[in-house]
Amino acid sequence: MKNLIRIILLCGALAVQFSLSGCGGGGGGAGGVVQGSEVAAPTSLANKVTPVNSYSLSLDQLGLLTADTFLTESTNTGGFVMRAADAARMVNGSSEGDVFRIDITDQTQITTGVSYPIGLNSNSPCAIVFPDGENTSLPTTSGSITFSSFGTHNGDVVAGVFDVKVGDTYEETGSFQFVLNN
């Protein structure tokens, strides 16, 4: 009886070994990380370090363009705008080449480590805007943004993560890091 149990255990171990030998080698399929300025291996956002002046999307249901230009601009309301854009599509400062934009409407209310609501009817000090290519924007209906670094002067780094729903259908999840130059 002991020999029969040993044979069954050995056969089971060999079966597991053969069935798993084809796993883990990669493979095709959509997914991974879309990177604004550098390509990086897919990882969770919690462990991700985004290079300066870049963004990384771990979920991109809109099929966003890849940005190669990162701009920050002061606004007349005392806030600022961070734009990730495709330089070849930008025309006379319009938002046509924008991939996405983060608007900080009240910089005095931003605190690192705090999750701010994003979406319709939110009283958040910031917003995320996804242009639709026709100088209008798709509505960001819900979600949140959290800043891991925040500053307001030239050379300060503004960084964080976001997870938002755009319109009724699309979800965008990513991280960003801008150096202010306004």
Secondary structure, DSSP 4 states (H G I P E B T S, - for coil): -HHHHHHHHHHHHHHHHHHHTTTTS----S-S-EESSS------GGG--PPSSEEEEEEESS-PPPP-EEEEEE-TTS-EEEEEE-GGG--TT-STTEEEEEEES-GGG--TTPEEE-STT---SEEEEEE-SSS-EE-EEEEEEEEEE---STT-EEEEEEEEEETTTEEEEEEEEEE---
